[in-house]
Amino acid sequence: MPDYQLSEIDVCLSEPSATIRAQLREALIRFGLRRTRDYPNLAETRTALESTAVDLLLIDGDQGEGEVFRIIHSIRHGHLGENPYMGIIVTTWQPTGQLLARTTNSGADDLLVKPVSPKQIQDRLAALIEARKPFVVTSDFIGPDRRKAPREGQQIGQFTVPNILRMKAMGVYGRGSAAEEIAEANAALNAEKLLRHAFQIAFLVEFALPGLQRPEPDRFSLDSLGRIPGVVEDFVRRLPHDAANGDVAVEAKRIASQVERVRQALGRDEAAALLGDLKAQAYGLMRSLSPERLLDEMAAEVSGAVAKYRERLAEMAAARAAQAAAQAAAEAAQSD
Protein backbone atom coordinates (compact mmCIF):
# COMPACT_ATOMS: atom_id res chain seq x y z
CA MET A 1 0.00 0.00 0.00
CA PRO A 2 1.30 3.52 -0.77
CA ASP A 3 2.80 5.60 1.99
CA TYR A 4 -0.46 7.12 3.22
CA GLN A 5 -0.84 9.17 6.39
CA LEU A 6 -3.32 6.95 8.22
CA SER A 7 -2.80 8.03 11.82
CA GLU A 8 -5.63 10.61 11.77
CA ILE A 9 -8.27 8.34 10.19
CA ASP A 10 -11.09 7.47 12.61
CA VAL A 11 -12.16 3.84 12.31
CA CYS A 12 -15.22 2.20 13.86
CA LEU A 13 -14.94 -1.60 14.09
CA SER A 14 -18.15 -3.49 14.92
CA GLU A 15 -17.53 -7.20 15.48
CA PRO A 16 -19.33 -9.52 17.95
CA SER A 17 -16.50 -12.10 18.18
CA ALA A 18 -13.91 -11.01 20.76
CA THR A 19 -11.20 -13.04 19.01
CA ILE A 20 -11.87 -11.67 15.53
CA ARG A 21 -12.33 -8.17 16.91
CA ALA A 22 -8.91 -8.28 18.56
CA GLN A 23 -7.28 -9.66 15.40
CA LEU A 24 -8.83 -7.01 13.16
CA ARG A 25 -8.04 -4.22 15.58
CA GLU A 26 -4.40 -5.35 15.78
CA ALA A 27 -4.17 -5.51 11.97
CA LEU A 28 -5.69 -2.03 11.56
CA ILE A 29 -3.35 -0.50 14.12
CA ARG A 30 -0.41 -2.23 12.47
CA PHE A 31 -1.37 -0.52 9.19
CA GLY A 32 -1.15 2.82 11.00
CA LEU A 33 -4.87 3.21 11.76
CA ARG A 34 -4.21 3.98 15.40
CA ARG A 35 -7.54 5.74 15.92
CA THR A 36 -9.50 2.51 15.77
CA ARG A 37 -12.37 2.03 18.22
CA ASP A 38 -13.99 -1.38 18.46
CA TYR A 39 -17.45 -2.39 19.67
CA PRO A 40 -18.93 -5.83 20.43
CA ASN A 41 -22.57 -5.14 19.52
CA LEU A 42 -24.79 -2.90 17.42
CA ALA A 43 -26.15 -0.88 20.34
CA GLU A 44 -22.65 0.34 21.24
CA THR A 45 -21.83 0.79 17.56
CA ARG A 46 -24.86 3.01 17.01
CA THR A 47 -24.01 5.07 20.10
CA ALA A 48 -20.45 5.53 18.82
CA LEU A 49 -21.67 6.63 15.40
CA GLU A 50 -23.97 9.17 17.06
CA SER A 51 -21.29 10.65 19.28
CA THR A 52 -17.91 10.33 17.53
CA ALA A 53 -16.47 11.17 14.10
CA VAL A 54 -16.06 8.14 11.83
CA ASP A 55 -14.24 7.97 8.50
CA LEU A 56 -14.31 4.20 8.00
CA LEU A 57 -16.87 1.70 9.33
CA LEU A 58 -15.91 -1.99 9.30
CA ILE A 59 -19.02 -3.90 10.41
CA ASP A 60 -20.04 -7.55 10.70
CA GLY A 61 -23.16 -8.05 8.58
CA ASP A 62 -24.31 -11.26 10.26
CA GLN A 63 -25.42 -9.59 13.48
CA GLY A 64 -28.73 -7.99 14.36
CA GLU A 65 -31.30 -9.60 12.03
CA GLY A 66 -30.96 -6.87 9.42
CA GLU A 67 -30.20 -4.05 11.87
CA VAL A 68 -26.75 -3.63 10.31
CA PHE A 69 -28.31 -2.60 7.01
CA ARG A 70 -30.77 -0.26 8.70
CA ILE A 71 -27.78 1.42 10.35
CA ILE A 72 -25.98 1.78 7.02
CA HIS A 73 -29.13 3.13 5.37
CA SER A 74 -29.47 5.68 8.20
CA ILE A 75 -25.86 6.79 7.73
CA ARG A 76 -26.24 7.29 4.00
CA HIS A 77 -29.50 9.21 4.41
CA GLY A 78 -28.01 11.58 6.98
CA HIS A 79 -29.94 10.28 9.99
CA LEU A 80 -26.92 8.86 11.82
CA GLY A 81 -23.39 10.20 12.19
CA GLU A 82 -21.63 13.33 10.97
CA ASN A 83 -20.46 12.02 7.62
CA PRO A 84 -22.95 10.24 5.30
CA TYR A 85 -20.07 9.50 2.92
CA MET A 86 -17.83 7.52 5.27
CA GLY A 87 -16.30 4.36 3.84
CA ILE A 88 -18.36 1.30 4.84
CA ILE A 89 -17.11 -2.28 4.55
CA VAL A 90 -19.38 -5.18 5.56
CA THR A 91 -17.94 -8.55 6.61
CA THR A 92 -19.73 -11.91 6.66
CA TRP A 93 -19.24 -15.62 7.09
CA GLN A 94 -22.17 -16.37 4.75
CA PRO A 95 -22.03 -14.44 1.44
CA THR A 96 -25.52 -15.42 0.29
CA GLY A 97 -27.24 -13.70 -2.59
CA GLN A 98 -29.67 -12.12 -0.15
CA LEU A 99 -26.89 -10.70 2.02
CA LEU A 100 -25.05 -9.36 -1.02
CA ALA A 101 -28.25 -7.64 -2.19
CA ARG A 102 -28.87 -6.14 1.25
CA THR A 103 -25.30 -4.90 1.44
CA THR A 104 -25.56 -3.25 -1.96
CA ASN A 105 -29.04 -1.82 -1.38
CA SER A 106 -28.10 -0.32 1.98
CA GLY A 107 -25.38 1.82 0.39
CA ALA A 108 -22.27 0.04 1.68
CA ASP A 109 -19.05 0.26 -0.32
CA ASP A 110 -17.87 -3.32 -0.16
CA LEU A 111 -18.37 -6.84 1.21
CA LEU A 112 -15.55 -9.03 2.55
CA VAL A 113 -15.94 -12.73 3.26
CA LYS A 114 -14.46 -14.03 6.50
CA PRO A 115 -11.87 -14.99 7.45
CA VAL A 116 -10.64 -11.56 6.36
CA SER A 117 -6.94 -11.21 5.65
CA PRO A 118 -4.96 -8.02 6.38
CA LYS A 119 -4.16 -7.82 2.65
CA GLN A 120 -7.86 -7.69 1.80
CA ILE A 121 -8.41 -4.81 4.19
CA GLN A 122 -5.39 -2.98 2.79
CA ASP A 123 -6.67 -3.40 -0.76
CA ARG A 124 -10.18 -2.18 0.09
CA LEU A 125 -8.81 0.77 2.03
CA ALA A 126 -6.56 1.74 -0.89
CA ALA A 127 -9.54 1.48 -3.27
CA LEU A 128 -11.64 3.75 -1.06
CA ILE A 129 -8.81 6.28 -0.96
CA GLU A 130 -7.81 6.16 -4.62
CA ALA A 131 -10.88 5.02 -6.56
CA ARG A 132 -14.02 5.76 -4.57
CA LYS A 133 -17.12 5.13 -6.67
CA PRO A 134 -19.35 8.15 -7.32
CA PHE A 135 -22.69 8.18 -5.51
CA VAL A 136 -26.17 7.96 -7.00
CA VAL A 137 -29.52 8.97 -5.52
CA THR A 138 -32.95 7.40 -5.98
CA SER A 139 -36.11 7.66 -3.91
CA ASP A 140 -34.93 4.95 -1.51
CA PHE A 141 -31.17 4.72 -2.09
CA ILE A 142 -28.09 6.86 -1.53
CA GLY A 143 -24.74 5.20 -2.04
CA PRO A 144 -21.96 4.12 -4.41
CA ASP A 145 -23.00 3.52 -7.99
CA ARG A 146 -22.86 -0.26 -8.44
CA ARG A 147 -24.95 -0.34 -11.63
CA LYS A 148 -23.79 -2.46 -14.52
CA ALA A 149 -26.34 -0.80 -16.84
CA PRO A 150 -28.66 2.24 -16.66
CA ARG A 151 -32.05 1.70 -15.02
CA GLU A 152 -35.39 2.61 -16.55
CA GLY A 153 -37.08 5.92 -15.92
CA GLN A 154 -35.23 9.09 -15.06
CA GLN A 155 -31.57 9.18 -15.96
CA ILE A 156 -29.76 8.98 -12.66
CA GLY A 157 -26.78 11.30 -12.35
CA GLN A 158 -23.60 10.64 -10.41
CA PHE A 159 -22.19 12.70 -7.55
CA THR A 160 -18.57 12.95 -6.47
CA VAL A 161 -18.90 13.05 -2.69
CA PRO A 162 -16.36 14.27 -0.11
CA ASN A 163 -13.71 11.62 0.57
CA ILE A 164 -12.48 12.31 4.09
CA LEU A 165 -10.42 9.11 3.97
CA ARG A 166 -8.46 10.46 1.03
CA MET A 167 -8.08 13.93 2.58
CA LYS A 168 -6.57 12.46 5.72
CA ALA A 169 -4.46 9.87 3.90
CA MET A 170 -2.99 12.58 1.68
CA GLY A 171 -2.43 15.01 4.55
CA VAL A 172 -4.78 17.68 3.17
CA TYR A 173 -7.57 17.38 5.71
CA GLY A 174 -8.94 20.55 7.28
CA ARG A 175 -11.89 20.26 9.64
CA GLY A 176 -13.54 23.45 8.39
CA SER A 177 -13.15 22.72 4.69
CA ALA A 178 -14.25 19.09 5.14
CA ALA A 179 -17.41 20.19 6.97
CA GLU A 180 -18.15 22.67 4.20
CA GLU A 181 -17.69 20.01 1.52
CA ILE A 182 -20.01 17.64 3.38
CA ALA A 183 -22.63 20.38 3.76
CA GLU A 184 -22.44 21.23 0.04
CA ALA A 185 -22.73 17.57 -0.94
CA ASN A 186 -25.67 17.12 1.43
CA ALA A 187 -27.48 20.05 -0.18
CA ALA A 188 -26.89 18.72 -3.71
CA LEU A 189 -27.97 15.19 -2.84
CA ASN A 190 -30.99 16.47 -0.93
CA ALA A 191 -32.14 18.46 -3.97
CA GLU A 192 -31.77 15.33 -6.08
CA LYS A 193 -33.61 13.29 -3.46
CA LEU A 194 -36.59 15.66 -3.69
CA LEU A 195 -36.75 15.15 -7.46
CA ARG A 196 -36.57 11.37 -7.02
CA HIS A 197 -39.30 11.42 -4.38
CA ALA A 198 -41.60 13.43 -6.63
CA PHE A 199 -40.94 10.98 -9.47
CA GLN A 200 -41.54 8.03 -7.14
CA ILE A 201 -44.89 9.39 -5.98
CA ALA A 202 -46.07 9.76 -9.59
CA PHE A 203 -44.69 6.29 -10.38
CA LEU A 204 -46.58 4.69 -7.47
CA VAL A 205 -49.80 6.42 -8.50
CA GLU A 206 -49.48 5.35 -12.14
CA PHE A 207 -48.62 1.78 -11.17
CA ALA A 208 -51.53 1.52 -8.73
CA LEU A 209 -54.24 3.14 -10.89
CA PRO A 210 -55.34 0.13 -13.02
CA GLY A 211 -55.56 -2.20 -10.03
CA LEU A 212 -57.33 0.32 -7.81
CA GLN A 213 -60.03 0.86 -10.43
CA ARG A 214 -61.09 -2.80 -10.26
CA PRO A 215 -64.06 -3.88 -8.11
CA GLU A 216 -61.57 -5.63 -5.85
CA PRO A 217 -58.15 -3.88 -5.91
CA ASP A 218 -55.14 -6.18 -6.15
CA ARG A 219 -52.47 -6.42 -3.46
CA PHE A 220 -49.68 -4.83 -5.53
CA SER A 221 -51.81 -1.76 -6.20
CA LEU A 222 -52.83 -1.41 -2.56
CA ASP A 223 -49.21 -1.78 -1.47
CA SER A 224 -48.14 0.94 -3.92
CA LEU A 225 -50.86 3.27 -2.68
CA GLY A 226 -49.79 2.56 0.90
CA ARG A 227 -46.19 3.53 0.20
CA ILE A 228 -47.03 7.04 -0.95
CA PRO A 229 -47.53 8.69 2.49
CA GLY A 230 -44.08 7.53 3.64
CA VAL A 231 -42.44 9.05 0.56
CA VAL A 232 -44.41 12.26 1.11
CA GLU A 233 -43.29 12.39 4.75
CA ASP A 234 -39.60 12.21 3.81
CA PHE A 235 -40.17 14.67 0.96
CA VAL A 236 -41.58 17.26 3.37
CA ARG A 237 -38.81 16.57 5.89
CA ARG A 238 -36.14 17.22 3.26
CA LEU A 239 -37.80 20.29 1.76
CA PRO A 240 -36.01 23.52 2.78
CA HIS A 241 -38.22 25.30 5.30
CA ASP A 242 -38.51 28.72 3.71
CA ALA A 243 -41.23 30.87 2.20
CA ALA A 244 -40.36 29.75 -1.33
CA ASN A 245 -41.18 26.12 -0.52
CA GLY A 246 -44.19 26.61 1.73
CA ASP A 247 -46.69 25.98 -1.07
CA VAL A 248 -44.77 22.89 -2.20
CA ALA A 249 -44.98 21.40 1.30
CA VAL A 250 -48.73 22.04 1.38
CA GLU A 251 -49.05 20.44 -2.05
CA ALA A 252 -47.17 17.33 -0.91
CA LYS A 253 -49.22 16.97 2.28
CA ARG A 254 -52.38 17.25 0.21
CA ILE A 255 -51.27 14.15 -1.70
CA ALA A 256 -50.97 12.15 1.53
CA SER A 257 -54.47 13.28 2.55
CA GLN A 258 -55.79 12.35 -0.90
CA VAL A 259 -54.37 8.84 -0.54
CA GLU A 260 -56.47 8.35 2.57
CA ARG A 261 -59.60 9.62 0.78
CA VAL A 262 -58.91 7.21 -2.08
CA ARG A 263 -58.42 4.33 0.35
CA GLN A 264 -61.77 4.98 2.00
CA ALA A 265 -63.58 5.32 -1.35
CA LEU A 266 -62.22 2.17 -3.02
CA GLY A 267 -65.01 0.07 -4.50
CA ARG A 268 -67.40 3.02 -4.69
CA ASP A 269 -68.32 5.24 -7.63
CA GLU A 270 -66.46 8.29 -6.32
CA ALA A 271 -63.12 6.42 -6.32
CA ALA A 272 -62.47 7.11 -10.02
CA ALA A 273 -62.67 10.89 -9.62
CA LEU A 274 -60.50 10.81 -6.49
CA LEU A 275 -57.89 8.73 -8.30
CA GLY A 276 -57.88 11.23 -11.16
CA ASP A 277 -57.29 14.03 -8.69
CA LEU A 278 -54.47 12.06 -7.03
CA LYS A 279 -52.74 11.58 -10.40
CA ALA A 280 -53.05 15.31 -11.19
CA GLN A 281 -51.63 16.21 -7.77
CA ALA A 282 -48.67 13.86 -8.24
CA TYR A 283 -47.71 15.44 -11.55
CA GLY A 284 -48.34 18.88 -10.09
CA LEU A 285 -45.71 18.14 -7.44
CA MET A 286 -43.22 17.15 -10.13
CA ARG A 287 -43.95 20.40 -11.98
CA SER A 288 -43.40 22.38 -8.77
CA LEU A 289 -39.80 21.13 -8.62
CA SER A 290 -39.17 21.27 -12.38
CA PRO A 291 -41.38 24.05 -13.78
CA GLU A 292 -39.33 24.17 -16.99
CA ARG A 293 -40.37 20.66 -18.00
CA LEU A 294 -43.45 19.81 -20.10
CA LEU A 295 -46.18 17.74 -18.49
CA ASP A 296 -46.27 15.32 -21.44
CA GLU A 297 -42.53 14.73 -21.11
CA MET A 298 -42.82 13.89 -17.41
CA ALA A 299 -45.86 11.66 -17.96
CA ALA A 300 -44.04 9.73 -20.70
CA GLU A 301 -41.03 9.23 -18.44
CA VAL A 302 -43.15 7.91 -15.57
CA SER A 303 -45.28 5.71 -17.83
CA GLY A 304 -42.15 4.24 -19.40
CA ALA A 305 -40.76 3.35 -15.99
CA VAL A 306 -44.06 1.75 -14.98
CA ALA A 307 -44.15 -0.32 -18.18
CA LYS A 308 -40.58 -1.54 -17.61
CA TYR A 309 -41.41 -2.45 -14.03
CA ARG A 310 -44.48 -4.42 -15.11
CA GLU A 311 -42.36 -6.28 -17.65
CA ARG A 312 -39.88 -7.19 -14.92
CA LEU A 313 -42.66 -8.40 -12.63
CA ALA A 314 -44.05 -10.55 -15.45
CA GLU A 315 -40.62 -12.05 -16.13
CA MET A 316 -40.16 -12.85 -12.44
CA ALA A 317 -43.60 -14.48 -12.28
CA ALA A 318 -42.84 -16.55 -15.37
CA ALA A 319 -39.51 -17.66 -13.90
CA ARG A 320 -41.19 -18.71 -10.66
CA ALA A 321 -43.87 -20.62 -12.56
CA ALA A 322 -41.24 -22.40 -14.66
CA GLN A 323 -39.28 -23.32 -11.55
CA ALA A 324 -42.41 -24.66 -9.85
CA ALA A 325 -43.33 -26.67 -12.94
CA ALA A 326 -39.85 -28.15 -13.16
CA GLN A 327 -39.91 -29.08 -9.48
CA ALA A 328 -43.34 -30.68 -9.86
CA ALA A 329 -42.13 -32.67 -12.87
CA ALA A 330 -39.05 -33.84 -10.96
CA GLU A 331 -41.18 -34.93 -8.00
CA ALA A 332 -43.57 -36.76 -10.33
CA ALA A 333 -40.65 -38.56 -11.99
CA GLN A 334 -39.31 -39.65 -8.62
CA SER A 335 -42.68 -41.07 -7.59
CA ASP A 336 -43.02 -43.18 -10.75
Rosetta blueprint (number, residue, H / E / L):
1 M L
2 P L
3 D L
4 Y L
5 Q L
6 L L
7 S L
8 E L
9 I L
10 D E
11 V E
12 C E
13 L E
14 S E
15 E L
16 P L
17 S L
18 A H
19 T H
20 I H
21 R H
22 A H
23 Q H
24 L H
25 R H
26 E H
27 A H
28 L H
29 I H
30 R H
31 F H
32 G L
33 L L
34 R L
35 R E
36 T E
37 R E
38 D E
39 Y E
40 P L
41 N L
42 L H
43 A H
44 E H
45 T H
46 R H
47 T H
48 A H
49 L H
50 E H
51 S H
52 T L
53 A L
54 V L
55 D L
56 L E
57 L E
58 L E
59 I E
60 D E
61 G L
62 D L
63 Q L
64 G L
65 E L
66 G L
67 E H
68 V H
69 F H
70 R H
71 I H
72 I H
73 H H
74 S H
75 I H
76 R H
77 H L
78 G L
79 H L
80 L L
81 G L
82 E L
83 N L
84 P L
85 Y L
86 M L
87 G E
88 I E
89 I E
90 V E
91 T E
92 T E
93 W L
94 Q L
95 P L
96 T L
97 G H
98 Q H
99 L H
100 L H
101 A H
102 R H
103 T H
104 T H
105 N H
106 S H
107 G L
108 A L
109 D L
110 D E
111 L E
112 L E
113 V E
114 K L
115 P L
116 V L
117 S L
118 P H
119 K H
120 Q H
121 I H
122 Q H
123 D H
124 R H
125 L H
126 A H
127 A H
128 L H
129 I H
130 E H
131 A L
132 R L
133 K L
134 P L
135 F E
136 V E
137 V E
138 T L
139 S L
140 D L
141 F L
142 I E
143 G E
144 P E
145 D L
146 R L
147 R L
148 K L
149 A L
150 P L
151 R L
152 E L
153 G L
154 Q L
155 Q L
156 I L
157 G L
158 Q L
159 F E
160 T L
161 V L
162 P L
163 N L
164 I H
165 L H
166 R H
167 M H
168 K H
169 A H
170 M L
171 G L
172 V L
173 Y L
174 G L
175 R H
176 G H
177 S H
178 A H
179 A H
180 E H
181 E H
182 I H
183 A H
184 E H
185 A H
186 N H
187 A H
188 A H
189 L H
190 N H
191 A H
192 E H
193 K H
194 L H
195 L H
196 R H
197 H H
198 A H
199 F H
200 Q H
201 I H
202 A H
203 F H
204 L H
205 V H
206 E H
207 F H
208 A H
209 L H
210 P H
211 G H
212 L H
213 Q L
214 R L
215 P L
216 E L
217 P L
218 D L
219 R H
220 F H
221 S H
222 L H
223 D H
224 S H
225 L H
226 G H
227 R H
228 I H
229 P H
230 G H
231 V H
232 V H
233 E H
234 D H
235 F H
236 V H
237 R H
238 R H
239 L L
240 P L
241 H L
242 D L
243 A H
244 A H
245 N H
246 G H
247 D H
248 V H
249 A H
250 V H
251 E H
252 A H
253 K H
254 R H
255 I H
256 A H
257 S H
258 Q H
259 V H
260 E H
261 R H
262 V H
263 R H
264 Q H
265 A H
266 L L
267 G L
268 R L
269 D L
270 E L
271 A H
272 A H
273 A H
274 L H
275 L H
276 G H
277 D H
278 L H
279 K H
280 A H
281 Q H
282 A H
283 Y H
284 G H
285 L H
286 M H
287 R H
288 S H
289 L H
290 S L
291 P L
292 E L
293 R L
294 L L
295 L H
296 D H
297 E H
298 M H
299 A H
300 A H
301 E H
302 V H
303 S H
304 G H
305 A H
306 V H
307 A H
308 K H
309 Y H
310 R H
311 E H
312 R H
313 L H
314 A H
315 E H
316 M H
317 A H
318 A H
319 A H
320 R H
321 A H
322 A H
323 Q H
324 A H
325 A H
326 A H
327 Q H
328 A H
329 A H
330 A H
331 E H
332 A H
333 A H
334 Q H
335 S H
336 D L
